[in-house]
Every structure is written in C-alpha cells, then in structure tokens.
Amino acid sequence: MASPPASGRSSPCLGSRSTAVVALDCEMVGTGPGGHCSELARCSILDYHGNVLYDKYVRPSQRVTDYRTPWSGISKHHLRDAMPFSQAQQEFLPFPS
C-alpha cells in the first residue's frame, strides 16, 4: 500500500479560533533495536469539514529500523526530505491552548 504524499500545507487559519474541532492522525515508525521505540514520521490535522490544516512528514531523531509500512503506509523514500522533528515541533508552538 502506498502512502499518499504529504500535502506540505499549513493552513493560514491555524491560529484562528474558528476551527474548534480538529482530527489529528500521527503515523509512527520504529527506531532502536528491533524497532521497539515509536517515533513520529507523519502528522496530519484536519478541521471538522475535512480541510487539511497540516500534513507533513517528519524525520525521526533516531535511525528508523522498522517503517511499519503495512500500518503506517510510510517507506524510506517518504522521509528522505522530511523535516526534522524539532522543526515540526516548533510549528505547533503558535497553536492556542
């Protein structure tokens, strides 16, 4: 199963309060011996109406030892140009709490 391409988009509405309901999906890959540690590899956020607010691949901090492709849909090529986790984390700081 091929994973669809990340849109790479971030909505200009991320900071607004008009989107009170969102859906968050995170795809994880395995790192470390046997791939037993889970690390973020893709984050997708949709609003109530299904509009994409955020959808990006994220490069894990550690070397991936199990892509978990049957469940995550992620393969090595998806993470080739992915942003580092620390950068993705910074993109969420403006979110209102």
ROSE-4610 file (N, C-alpha, C; in Angstrom, 1 decimal, always signed):
// ROSE-4610
residu = [M/M/M/A/A/A/S/S/S/P/P/P/P/P/P/A/A/A/S/S/S/G/G/G/R/R/R/S/S/S/S/S/S/P/P/P/C/C/C/L/L/L/G/G/G/S/S/S/R/R/R/S/S/S/T/T/T/A/A/A/V/V/V/V/V/V/A/A/A/L/L/L/D/D/D/C/C/C/E/E/E/M/M/M/V/V/V/G/G/G/T/T/T/G/G/G/P/P/P/G/G/G/G/G/G/H/H/H/C/C/C/S/S/S/E/E/E/L/L/L/A/A/A/R/R/R/C/C/C/S/S/S/I/I/I/L/L/L/D/D/D/Y/Y/Y/H/H/H/G/G/G/N/N/N/V/V/V/L/L/L/Y/Y/Y/D/D/D/K/K/K/Y/Y/Y/V/V/V/R/R/R/P/P/P/S/S/S/Q/Q/Q/R/R/R/V/V/V/T/T/T/D/D/D/Y/Y/Y/R/R/R/T/T/T/P/P/P/W/W/W/S/S/S/G/G/G/I/I/I/S/S/S/K/K/K/H/H/H/H/H/H/L/L/L/R/R/R/D/D/D/A/A/A/M/M/M/P/P/P/F/F/F/S/S/S/Q/Q/Q/A/A/A/Q/Q/Q/Q/Q/Q/E/E/E/F/F/F/L/L/L/P/P/P/F/F/F/P/P/P/S/S/S]
num = [1/1/1/2/2/2/3/3/3/4/4/4/5/5/5/6/6/6/7/7/7/8/8/8/9/9/9/10/10/10/11/11/11/12/12/12/13/13/13/14/14/14/15/15/15/16/16/16/17/17/17/18/18/18/19/19/19/20/20/20/21/21/21/22/22/22/23/23/23/24/24/24/25/25/25/26/26/26/27/27/27/28/28/28/29/29/29/30/30/30/31/31/31/32/32/32/33/33/33/34/34/34/35/35/35/36/36/36/37/37/37/38/38/38/39/39/39/40/40/40/41/41/41/42/42/42/43/43/43/44/44/44/45/45/45/46/46/46/47/47/47/48/48/48/49/49/49/50/50/50/51/51/51/52/52/52/53/53/53/54/54/54/55/55/55/56/56/56/57/57/57/58/58/58/59/59/59/60/60/60/61/61/61/62/62/62/63/63/63/64/64/64/65/65/65/66/66/66/67/67/67/68/68/68/69/69/69/70/70/70/71/71/71/72/72/72/73/73/73/74/74/74/75/75/75/76/76/76/77/77/77/78/78/78/79/79/79/80/80/80/81/81/81/82/82/82/83/83/83/84/84/84/85/85/85/86/86/86/87/87/87/88/88/88/89/89/89/90/90/90/91/91/91/92/92/92/93/93/93/94/94/94/95/95/95/96/96/96/97/97/97]
x = [+0.8/+0.0/+0.9/+0.7/+1.5/+0.8/+1.7/+1.2/+1.0/-0.1/-0.3/+0.7/+1.0/+2.0/+1.5/+2.4/+2.0/+1.7/+0.8/+0.4/+1.5/+2.2/+3.2/+2.5/+1.2/+0.5/+0.3/+0.3/-0.1/-1.2/-2.3/-3.4/-3.1/-3.5/-3.3/-4.3/-5.2/-6.3/-5.8/-4.6/-4.2/-4.3/-4.0/-4.1/-5.5/-6.5/-7.8/-8.6/-9.6/-10.4/-11.6/-11.7/-12.9/-13.0/-11.8/-11.8/-11.7/-12.8/-12.8/-12.7/-13.0/-12.9/-11.9/-10.9/-9.9/-9.7/-9.2/-8.8/-7.3/-6.7/-5.2/-4.8/-4.0/-3.5/-2.0/-1.4/+0.1/+0.5/+1.4/+1.9/+3.3/+3.5/+4.8/+5.6/+6.9/+7.8/+8.6/+9.3/+10.1/+11.5/+12.1/+13.6/+14.2/+15.5/+16.2/+16.2/+16.8/+16.8/+15.4/+15.3/+14.0/+12.9/+13.2/+12.1/+11.1/+11.5/+10.5/+10.2/+11.0/+10.7/+9.9/+8.8/+8.0/+8.4/+8.5/+8.8/+7.9/+7.5/+6.6/+7.3/+6.5/+7.0/+6.1/+4.8/+3.9/+2.8/+2.5/+1.4/+0.4/-0.9/-1.9/-3.0/-3.5/-4.6/-5.6/-6.9/-8.0/-9.0/-9.7/-10.7/-12.0/-13.0/-14.3/-14.9/-14.6/-15.1/-14.2/-13.1/-12.2/-11.1/-11.0/-10.0/-8.7/-7.6/-6.3/-5.7/-5.4/-4.8/-3.2/-2.8/-1.4/-1.2/-0.2/+0.1/+1.5/+2.4/+3.8/+4.5/+5.5/+6.4/+7.4/+7.8/+8.7/+9.8/+11.0/+12.2/+12.4/+12.4/+12.6/+14.0/+14.2/+15.5/+16.5/+16.0/+16.9/+16.7/+17.7/+17.6/+16.4/+15.7/+14.5/+14.9/+14.4/+14.7/+13.5/+12.3/+11.1/+10.1/+9.9/+9.0/+7.5/+7.2/+5.8/+4.9/+5.4/+4.7/+3.3/+3.0/+1.7/+0.6/+1.1/+0.2/+0.4/+1.6/+1.9/+1.7/+2.0/+2.0/+3.3/+4.2/+5.5/+6.6/+7.3/+8.5/+9.7/+10.9/+12.1/+12.1/+11.5/+11.5/+10.7/+9.6/+8.8/+9.5/+10.6/+11.3/+12.6/+12.9/+14.1/+14.2/+13.1/+13.2/+12.3/+12.0/+11.1/+11.8/+11.0/+11.6/+12.0/+13.0/+13.4/+12.3/+12.2/+11.2/+11.2/+12.4/+12.5/+11.9/+12.0/+11.4/+9.8/+9.4/+7.9/+7.3/+8.0/+7.6/+7.4/+8.4/+8.3/+7.1/+6.6/+5.4/+4.2/+4.2/+3.0/+3.0/+4.0/+4.1/+3.0/+2.7/+1.7/+0.3/+0.0/-1.3/-1.9/-3.1/-3.7/-4.0/-3.8/-4.1/-5.6]
y = [-1.2/+0.0/+1.2/+2.1/+3.3/+4.4/+5.1/+6.2/+7.4/+8.2/+9.3/+10.4/+11.3/+12.3/+13.3/+13.7/+14.8/+16.0/+16.8/+18.0/+19.1/+19.0/+20.0/+21.3/+21.3/+22.6/+22.8/+24.1/+24.6/+25.6/+25.5/+26.5/+27.8/+28.9/+30.2/+30.4/+29.5/+29.6/+28.9/+28.4/+27.6/+28.4/+29.7/+30.5/+31.0/+30.8/+31.4/+30.4/+30.9/+30.1/+29.6/+29.9/+29.4/+27.9/+27.2/+25.8/+25.2/+24.9/+24.4/+22.9/+22.2/+20.8/+20.3/+19.5/+19.0/+17.5/+16.9/+15.5/+15.4/+14.7/+14.6/+13.1/+12.8/+11.5/+11.5/+10.7/+10.6/+9.2/+9.1/+7.8/+7.7/+6.5/+6.3/+5.2/+5.3/+4.3/+3.8/+2.7/+2.1/+2.5/+2.8/+3.1/+2.2/+2.2/+1.4/-0.1/-0.9/-2.3/-2.9/-3.6/-4.3/-3.3/-2.0/-1.0/-0.9/-1.2/-1.1/+0.2/+1.2/+2.6/+3.3/+4.0/+4.6/+6.1/+6.6/+8.0/+8.5/+9.7/+10.4/+10.4/+10.1/+10.1/+10.9/+11.1/+11.9/+12.4/+13.7/+14.3/+15.0/+14.6/+15.2/+15.8/+17.0/+17.6/+18.1/+17.7/+18.1/+18.9/+19.8/+20.5/+19.7/+20.2/+19.5/+19.1/+20.0/+19.8/+19.0/+18.5/+17.7/+18.5/+19.8/+20.6/+20.3/+20.2/+19.9/+21.1/+21.1/+22.2/+22.0/+20.7/+20.4/+18.9/+18.7/+17.3/+17.3/+16.8/+16.8/+15.5/+15.1/+14.0/+14.6/+13.8/+14.3/+13.2/+13.7/+12.8/+12.5/+11.2/+10.8/+11.2/+11.4/+11.7/+10.6/+9.4/+8.2/+7.5/+6.6/+5.8/+4.9/+4.9/+4.1/+2.6/+1.7/+0.3/-0.5/+0.1/-0.6/+0.5/+0.6/+1.6/+1.3/+0.0/-0.4/+0.0/-0.2/+0.2/-0.4/-1.7/-2.1/-1.3/-0.7/+0.1/+1.6/+2.0/+3.4/+3.9/+3.1/+3.5/+4.2/+4.3/+5.0/+4.1/+4.6/+3.9/+4.8/+4.3/+5.1/+6.4/+6.3/+7.5/+8.6/+8.3/+9.4/+10.3/+9.7/+10.5/+11.1/+10.9/+11.4/+13.0/+13.7/+15.1/+15.7/+14.8/+15.2/+16.2/+17.0/+18.0/+17.3/+17.8/+17.2/+17.4/+16.5/+16.5/+17.9/+18.4/+19.7/+20.8/+20.8/+21.8/+21.7/+20.5/+20.2/+20.6/+20.3/+20.7/+22.2/+23.0/+24.5/+25.0/+24.3/+24.7/+24.7/+24.0/+23.9/+24.8/+25.5/+26.5/+27.6/+28.1/+29.2/+28.7/+27.3/+26.9/+27.4/+27.9/+28.4/+27.2/+27.3/+26.2/+26.3]
z = [+0.0/+0.0/+0.0/-0.9/-1.0/-0.1/+0.6/+1.4/+0.5/+0.6/-0.2/+0.2/-0.8/-0.5/+0.5/+1.4/+2.3/+1.5/+2.0/+1.2/+1.5/+2.6/+3.0/+3.3/+3.4/+3.7/+5.2/+5.5/+6.8/+6.5/+7.1/+6.9/+7.5/+6.8/+7.4/+8.6/+8.7/+9.8/+11.0/+11.1/+12.3/+13.5/+13.5/+14.7/+15.0/+14.2/+14.4/+15.3/+16.0/+16.9/+16.2/+14.9/+14.1/+14.0/+14.1/+13.9/+15.3/+15.9/+17.3/+17.4/+16.3/+16.3/+15.2/+15.6/+14.6/+14.8/+13.8/+13.9/+13.7/+14.5/+14.5/+14.2/+13.3/+13.0/+12.9/+13.7/+13.7/+13.2/+12.3/+11.9/+12.5/+13.1/+13.8/+13.1/+13.2/+12.7/+13.9/+13.8/+14.9/+14.7/+15.9/+15.9/+17.0/+17.0/+18.0/+17.7/+18.6/+18.4/+18.1/+17.0/+16.7/+16.4/+16.3/+16.0/+17.1/+18.4/+19.5/+20.0/+19.7/+20.1/+19.0/+19.4/+18.4/+18.3/+17.0/+16.8/+15.7/+15.8/+14.8/+13.4/+12.4/+11.0/+10.1/+10.5/+9.7/+10.7/+10.5/+11.3/+10.3/+10.5/+9.7/+10.6/+10.3/+11.1/+10.1/+10.3/+9.5/+10.4/+9.8/+10.6/+10.5/+11.1/+11.2/+9.8/+8.8/+7.5/+6.6/+7.1/+6.3/+5.6/+5.8/+5.2/+5.9/+5.1/+5.6/+6.2/+7.5/+8.2/+8.3/+8.3/+8.4/+8.0/+7.2/+6.7/+6.3/+7.1/+6.8/+7.3/+6.6/+7.0/+8.0/+9.0/+10.0/+10.1/+10.1/+10.2/+11.7/+12.1/+13.4/+13.9/+15.2/+15.7/+15.6/+15.7/+15.7/+14.3/+14.0/+12.8/+12.8/+11.7/+11.6/+11.3/+12.1/+12.0/+11.5/+11.6/+11.2/+10.7/+9.4/+8.9/+9.2/+9.6/+9.9/+8.7/+7.5/+6.3/+6.2/+6.5/+6.4/+7.2/+8.3/+9.2/+8.9/+8.7/+8.6/+7.2/+6.2/+4.8/+4.5/+5.4/+5.2/+4.8/+3.8/+3.3/+3.4/+3.2/+3.3/+2.5/+1.3/+0.4/+0.9/+1.7/+2.3/+3.3/+3.9/+4.9/+4.4/+3.2/+2.6/+2.7/+2.4/+2.5/+3.7/+4.6/+5.7/+6.7/+7.3/+8.2/+9.5/+10.2/+11.5/+12.5/+13.5/+14.5/+15.2/+15.5/+16.3/+15.5/+14.2/+13.3/+13.3/+13.2/+13.2/+14.6/+15.6/+17.0/+17.1/+16.5/+16.5/+15.8/+14.8/+14.0/+14.9/+15.9/+16.8/+17.9/+18.2/+19.3/+19.2/+18.0/+17.9/+18.2/+18.2/+18.4/+19.8/+19.8/+21.1/+21.9/+23.2/+24.1/+24.6]
